[in-house]
Each structure stands twice: as C-alpha cells, then as structure tokens.
Amino acid sequence: METALAPLTLVDAEEWKELLGLGFREAAVERDAEDAGLGARLVEVVGSDEAQAAHLALVALIVDAVRTGLAEDQLRGNLEELGFGEGHIAAFLETLGRARPTLQRGLGSIGIAFDAIVDIDWRLDYTVRSSAGGSVHEPFYFVSLKTRTPGGDLSSVEFTCNLEQLQDLYAKVQDATKQVSRILTGQADA
C-alpha cells in the first residue's frame, strides 16, 4: 500500500524514534531548534517532497489517533497495513501512550466548543428610588449563570435585567431549543 507514510518505513529504529519525538512535539506545538537537523536527515533518506509529505502524514496520524481515541490493537493493525515493522509499531505505541494525555488536553483546548450552562441562580429585587430618577418602584432580577468550559473549569456569568428583558431572554432560549429540535429531528429522518 503506497501512502505518504511509506518513506518512514525506510528509516532505521533510532531515526524512527527521533522522528516520532518530532512528530509528537509538532502535534503538541512544542518544536525546538534541534528538530531542524532531524528534518534534514529525513530529507537525505527519502527526498525533500516525500520527507515533507511523510512528516505531515505522521503528525496527522498522531493527531487522529489521539482525537478518535483509537485502541492500541486498532492502531497496530493500521500501522501493519501501512507496512511498518514491529519495532516501528512498538515505538509508536509506546510514545503515544506517554504523550496521549498531554495531546488530549491540547486538542481539547482548540476547536469550536462553547461553555455549557450547568446551573442558574436568580434573585428578584425591587428598586424603590433612583438617584437619577427619584421614585422608580420597578422590579429587576439578578441572574447568575454557572458555566463549565470544555476543559471542565467552572465560571460564572452574572447580569441584571428587568422583567421585559428576562421574558425576552426566555423567549429566545425557547426559540433556540425548538430550532435545535427541528434540526435534530430532520437529521434523524435523513
């Protein structure tokens, strides 16, 4: 099977371990000055265009393995299918095992993910008098939304609003919920 990773099957065990280190550092965005020399040695072995494609394919394989959470036996089978020997596969799986938690945290911090509302607290207060307008006699609400980031950290969003604003917010949330339900129902039918 001819793939962009094929040239990497030609490197010896020591260079493979160094290339894995480079690939994992690249996936975690932690390159250093020594990595340039390693890239030059790969170019000597397989040629510049092939070296660049092989390196990018290796980083993509690493990121995809972490992102999808592939089991070790699935990865082993995939690497065997790509033509890697047992030494290369063992080194890849060992390095992946050590680096997976760090890479998962890194991948979790990128992408499109929004905070989730996990709790809502509110309190009704009543404004009797304002320094600017004299006697007001108007209710207002203190609202506190507890949110959880995709990384699991909790935070709080607080605001005040009058009855009309609170009713408008409630109507918009109901509309958004209905729209999501329609979309999900449409996808289930397809």
C-alpha positions as CSV (number, residue, x, y, z in Angstrom):
1,M,0.0,0.0,0.0
2,E,1.5,3.3,-1.1
3,T,0.9,6.2,1.2
4,A,2.6,9.4,2.3
5,L,3.9,7.4,5.3
6,A,5.7,4.8,3.2
7,P,9.1,6.6,3.2
8,L,9.1,6.4,7.0
9,T,9.2,2.6,6.8
10,L,12.7,3.0,5.4
11,V,14.3,4.8,8.3
12,D,16.2,2.8,11.0
13,A,14.9,2.4,14.5
14,E,16.9,5.2,16.1
15,E,15.8,7.7,13.4
16,W,12.3,6.5,13.7
17,K,12.3,7.2,17.5
18,E,13.6,10.7,16.8
19,L,11.0,11.3,14.1
20,L,8.3,10.1,16.4
21,G,9.6,12.6,19.0
22,L,9.5,15.3,16.4
23,G,6.0,14.3,15.2
24,F,4.6,14.3,18.8
25,R,6.3,17.6,19.6
26,E,4.8,19.0,16.4
27,A,1.4,17.7,17.2
28,A,1.7,19.3,20.7
29,V,3.1,22.5,19.1
30,E,6.4,22.1,21.0
31,R,9.1,22.2,18.4
32,D,12.6,23.2,19.3
33,A,15.8,24.2,17.4
34,E,17.2,20.6,17.3
35,D,14.2,19.5,15.2
36,A,15.6,21.2,12.1
37,G,18.6,18.8,11.9
38,L,16.3,15.8,12.2
39,G,14.2,17.1,9.3
40,A,17.4,17.5,7.2
41,R,18.4,13.8,7.9
42,L,14.9,12.7,6.8
43,V,15.3,14.6,3.5
44,E,18.7,12.8,2.9
45,V,16.9,9.4,3.4
46,V,13.8,9.9,1.3
47,G,14.0,13.3,-0.6
48,S,12.5,16.7,0.2
49,D,9.0,16.4,-1.1
50,E,8.5,12.9,0.2
51,A,10.0,13.9,3.5
52,Q,7.6,16.8,4.0
53,A,4.6,14.7,3.0
54,A,5.7,11.9,5.3
55,H,6.2,14.2,8.2
56,L,2.8,15.8,7.7
57,A,1.2,12.4,7.4
58,L,2.9,11.3,10.6
59,V,1.6,14.3,12.5
60,A,-1.9,13.7,11.1
61,L,-1.7,10.1,12.2
62,I,-0.7,11.1,15.7
63,V,-3.5,13.8,16.0
64,D,-6.1,11.5,14.5
65,A,-5.1,8.6,16.8
66,V,-5.5,10.9,19.9
67,R,-8.6,12.7,18.6
68,T,-10.5,9.5,17.8
69,G,-9.1,7.5,20.8
70,L,-8.2,4.5,18.7
71,A,-7.4,1.4,20.8
72,E,-3.8,0.0,20.7
73,D,-4.8,-3.1,18.7
74,Q,-6.6,-0.9,16.1
75,L,-3.5,1.3,15.7
76,R,-1.3,-1.7,15.5
77,G,-3.4,-3.1,12.7
78,N,-3.4,0.2,10.8
79,L,0.4,0.5,11.1
80,E,0.9,-3.0,10.0
81,E,-1.3,-2.4,7.0
82,L,0.8,0.7,6.1
83,G,3.9,-1.5,6.1
84,F,5.6,-0.6,9.4
85,G,7.6,-3.3,11.1
86,E,7.1,-4.5,14.7
87,G,9.9,-2.2,16.1
88,H,8.4,0.9,14.5
89,I,4.9,0.0,15.7
90,A,6.1,-0.7,19.3
91,A,8.0,2.6,19.4
92,F,4.9,4.5,18.1
93,L,2.6,2.9,20.6
94,E,5.0,3.5,23.5
95,T,5.4,7.1,22.6
96,L,1.7,7.5,22.0
97,G,0.9,6.1,25.4
98,R,3.2,8.6,27.1
99,A,2.0,11.6,25.1
100,R,-1.7,10.9,24.8
101,P,-2.9,12.8,28.0
102,T,-0.9,15.9,27.0
103,L,-2.2,15.8,23.4
104,Q,-5.8,15.2,24.5
105,R,-5.6,18.3,26.8
106,G,-4.1,20.3,23.9
107,L,-6.7,19.1,21.4
108,G,-9.4,19.8,23.9
109,S,-8.4,23.4,24.1
110,I,-8.8,24.1,20.4
111,G,-11.8,23.9,18.1
112,I,-15.3,25.2,18.3
113,A,-16.6,24.4,21.7
114,F,-18.8,26.6,23.9
115,D,-19.2,26.7,27.6
116,A,-22.2,24.8,28.9
117,I,-24.7,26.2,31.4
118,V,-24.8,23.9,34.4
119,D,-26.7,26.0,36.9
120,I,-28.8,29.1,37.1
121,D,-29.5,31.3,40.2
122,W,-31.7,34.3,40.2
123,R,-33.0,36.8,42.7
124,L,-35.8,39.3,42.4
125,D,-35.1,42.8,43.8
126,Y,-37.2,45.9,43.8
127,T,-35.9,49.4,43.1
128,V,-37.8,51.9,45.1
129,R,-35.8,55.0,44.4
130,S,-33.1,56.0,42.0
131,S,-30.6,58.9,42.5
132,A,-31.2,59.9,38.8
133,G,-34.9,59.4,38.5
134,G,-36.4,59.7,42.0
135,S,-39.2,57.2,42.8
136,V,-39.0,54.2,40.5
137,H,-40.9,51.2,42.0
138,E,-39.6,48.7,39.4
139,P,-38.7,45.0,39.9
140,F,-35.4,43.8,38.5
141,Y,-33.6,40.4,38.5
142,F,-30.1,39.4,39.4
143,V,-29.2,36.4,37.3
144,S,-26.1,34.2,37.7
145,L,-25.3,31.5,35.2
146,K,-22.8,28.9,36.3
147,T,-20.9,27.6,33.2
148,R,-18.4,24.8,32.5
149,T,-15.7,25.2,29.9
150,P,-14.9,22.3,27.6
151,G,-11.8,21.8,29.8
152,G,-14.1,21.3,32.9
153,D,-13.4,24.7,34.6
154,L,-16.4,26.4,36.2
155,S,-17.1,30.1,35.8
156,S,-19.9,32.5,36.4
157,V,-21.7,34.9,34.2
158,E,-23.8,37.5,36.1
159,F,-26.2,40.2,34.9
160,T,-29.2,42.2,35.9
161,C,-32.3,42.7,33.8
162,N,-35.9,44.0,34.2
163,L,-39.0,41.8,33.7
164,E,-39.3,42.6,30.0
165,Q,-35.6,41.7,29.3
166,L,-35.9,38.5,31.2
167,Q,-39.1,37.5,29.3
168,D,-37.3,38.3,26.0
169,L,-34.3,36.1,27.0
170,Y,-36.6,33.3,28.0
171,A,-38.4,33.5,24.6
172,K,-35.1,33.5,22.7
173,V,-33.9,30.4,24.6
174,Q,-37.2,28.6,23.8
175,D,-36.9,29.6,20.1
176,A,-33.3,28.2,20.0
177,T,-34.4,25.0,21.7
178,K,-37.2,24.5,19.1
179,Q,-34.8,25.2,16.2
180,V,-32.3,22.6,17.5
181,S,-35.1,20.1,18.0
182,R,-36.2,20.7,14.3
183,I,-32.7,20.2,13.1
184,L,-32.1,17.1,15.1
185,T,-35.4,15.6,14.0
186,G,-34.6,16.4,10.4
187,Q,-31.2,14.6,10.7
188,A,-32.8,11.6,12.3
189,D,-35.2,11.3,9.4
190,A,-32.5,11.5,6.8
